[in-house]
Amino acid sequence: MKWRLRPGLRMDAPTPQDDEFPWWLVAVLALGAYAFWHVLSDSMHRQILFTLLKGVRITVFVTLISFALASGVGLLLALGSSSKWRLVRQSARFYVEIVRGVPILVLLLYVAFVLAPALVELANWVGGRLGFDPIRSRDFPLLWRAVLALVIAYSAFISEVFRAGFASVPAGQVEAAKALGLSGWHRFRFIVFPQAIKTVLPPLGNDFVALVKDSSLVSVLGVLDVTQLGKVTAASNFRYFETYNVVALIYLAVTISLSLALRRLERRWRKPAA
């Protein structure tokens, strides 16, 4: 399928939707202000909110660490997918296709209760030959098992984002850089990556927002994030309606704020240089 553009319209040009007044944002802000006013004015909602805010730190930590590591692994996988060595290409594709085919929740449980103990056994086997004391499976915290699972899951998706971005760079520019005698690293650093990052920024932002929401899956391991604290709070006070309203409000506040910030950043990157 080929995309057709109207005459005079560039891919990096602002669309008519960019000039529209964001009435949807006004509605969101009005609803958000009313929701927060209702929460803060009610003692029960206020108590629940202050309890759940303790889990925001864990949610933010899991999201930032997982996304940073997943981006690094995804970049390596994207480079491996375009490697000149067949074994590296096929290995990268094998990893991506396998991981993308497994639900994140299943992968989270597999990493936590299968892969993590196997890694501990491997570490003990290597450490025993080097004279180190053995470690126990419980020494591998559930928080880091959850982070490892999210890194594995999202690195596969992010690698496809990077691969598409690299493929969007015109081949003629790469050939011209070769003709100028630039090495592979310099071609990537000065030609490919600066142009590809403008293409991959929007989908990377989408993945980051999605990871904020998927970080709630760590609650199945008992990690005390916002969702887990909400489950514990609702189970103790039986105020399920109020508790999960506050949980949803916290996630909406975070994700909508991130979406607006990423959209602003995308517009700044899209502006032509003066």
N, C-alpha and C positions, 0 to 999 in steps of 0.2 A: 504494500500500500504506500503510495507516494503522497506526501503532504504538499498541497498547493497553497501558495500565498497570494493574496490580492496584490495587484501591481502597486509598487511603492511601499509595501509593508515588509519590514525586516523582522527577523526572528527576535532581535534584541530591542525592537522598537516598542514603546508603550502601547498597550492595547486600550480599546475604548473603556473597558472595565476599570482601568487604572485611574481614569479621570472622574469616575462616578463618586458621588458622596457616599461614604460608607454608612448607610442607614442601618445595616445589619450590626455594625459595631456599636452604634448608639443604642440599639435594642439590647445588645449583650451587656453593655455597661449599665444600662438602666436595670435590667434584671439582676445583674451581679450586685449592684449597689443595694437593691431591695433585699436580696438574699442575705448579704452580709449584715445589713441592718437588722433583719429578722433574727439572725443567729446571735448577734451581739446583744440584742435587747431581751433575749429569752435566757434565763439562767441555765436551763437544761442544755440548750444548744451551745451556750457559751462554755459550759463545763466540758462538753464533748469536743468542741473545737480545740480547746487548750490541751486536752488529752491527745488528740490526733496530731496536733502540730509537733509533738515529740517525734513522730515517725517521719516527718518531712525531711529531716536530716539524713535518715537512712535512704529514703527514696532518691534524694538528690545525689547522695554519694554513690549509690548503685548505678544510677543513670549516667553520671559523668564518667566514672571509672570504666564502666562497660562500653560506653560509646567511644571513648578515647582509645581503648585497647582494640575494640572491634574495627575502628577506622584504620588503625595501623595494620592489623591482620588482613583486613579487606583490601588495602592498598597493595600489600605483598601478593595476595591471591590474584588481584587484577594484573599485576606485572607478570606473575607466573603464568597466567592464562595466555599472555601474548609472548611468552618466551620462545626463543628459537630452538630450545631443546624440547623434544616431544615428550619425554618423561615428565618434565616439569609442567608442561601444559596439561597433560592428561591427569596428573596428580591434582593439580589445582581444580580442574573441572570435576574430578571425582569428589573432592571435598565439598565443593559448592552444591552439586546436585544432590548428594546424600543429605547434607544438612538442611537444604531447602525443602526436602521432602518429608522432614520430621516435624510434627507440631512442637512449638516452643515449650509447651507444658510438659510434653513427653520427654523432650530433650533435657529439660530442667531436672526432672526426676531421674533420668538415666545418668546424668552427670553427677548428681548428688549422691546416688546410692549404688552406682556401678563404676563409673569412671573414676570418681574421687578415691574410693577404697583401692582401686587398681593402681592409681598413681602413688598412694601411700605404700603399697606393697613394693612397687618398683623402686621408690626412694629408699625403702629399707633394704632391698636387695643390693642396690648400688652402695648405700651407706655402710652396709655390713662389710663389704670388701674394702672400704676405705677407712674402717675403724670408727665410724660414727655410731652413736646410740640409736636404737630403733625409735620410731615415732608411732603414735597410735592414730587410728582413723579419726577419733574425736578431736585430734589436734588440728584437723583441717576444718575450720569453722564453716557452718552452713552459709554464712554471708558470702564467703569467697567462693563456695561451690556454686551459689546462685550467680555471682558475677562471672565465673568461668562459663557457665551455661549460656548466659546472655551474650558473652563475647563470641562464643562458638556460633550461636544462632545468627546474630546480626552481622558478623564478619562475612558470611556467605551472601547476604543481601547487599551489603555495602560494596562488596567486590564487584558485583554486577553493575552498580552505579558508576564506580570508577572505570570499569571496562568500557561502558557505553560512552563515558566522557572522553576517554582516550581515543576511541574510535571516531569521535566527532571532529577531531583535529584533521584538517585537510592533509592528505598524504603528500601533496606537493610541497608543503612547508617542511615536512620531515625530510624529504628527498633533497630539498635545497640546503637544509642544515648538514646533511651528509656530504653534499658537494663542497660545502665550506670547510669540511674537515672536523666538524664537531663530534666529539665522542658520544656514545650512547647515553651516558649520564648527563652530559651537557645538553643534548637534544631534549631529554626528558625534563631537565630543570628549567631551561630557558624557552623552549618551544612548546612542548606538549602540555606540561602541567599548568602553566599560567593560563592557557586557553581552556583546558579541560575543567579547571576548578569552577569557572563561571557556569559551565553546563551542569556540573554535578552538585552545585550548592543547593538548588531547590530540592532535589530528591534526598540529599543528605539531611537537610532540615526536616523533611517529612519523616525520615527514619529516626531522627532524634526525638521528635514529638511522639512517634509510635513507641519508642523505647521507654519514654516516661510512663506511658500507659501499661506497657508490658512488664515494667518493673514491679507492678502489683502482683505478678505471678510468684514472686519470691515469698509471698505470704504462705504458700503451701508448704514451705520448709520451716515455717515458724519464725522467719526473720521479721523483726518488729518494724515494718514499714507502716505507711498510712493505712493500707488495707488490713494488715494483720491487727493493728491496734483497733481498727474499726470493728473487726470480728470479735476481739476480746471484749471491747466496751459494750457492744450490743448483747453479747452473751451474759454480761454481768448486770446490766441495767434493764434488759428486755425492751429498750427503746430503739427498735430496729429502724423505724421510719426516720426518726431524728438523726440517728447515727449515720446511716448510709446517705442521707441527704447531705450531711457535712462532708462525708468522704467524697461524694461526687462533686461537691462544690470546690473542694481543695484541688482535685485533679483538673476540673474545668478552669480554675483560675490559673494553674500552672501551664496547661497546654495552650490555652488561648493567648496568654502573655507571650509564650515562646513563639507561637505562630505569627503574632504581630511583629515581634522583634526580627524573626527570620525573614518575613516579607519585606520589612524595611531594609534589612541588610541586602537582600536580593536586588532591590531597586537601586541601591547605591552601587552595587557591582555592575548592574546593567547599564548605568549611565555612561555614555561615551566620554572618553578623556577629552579635556578641554584643549 
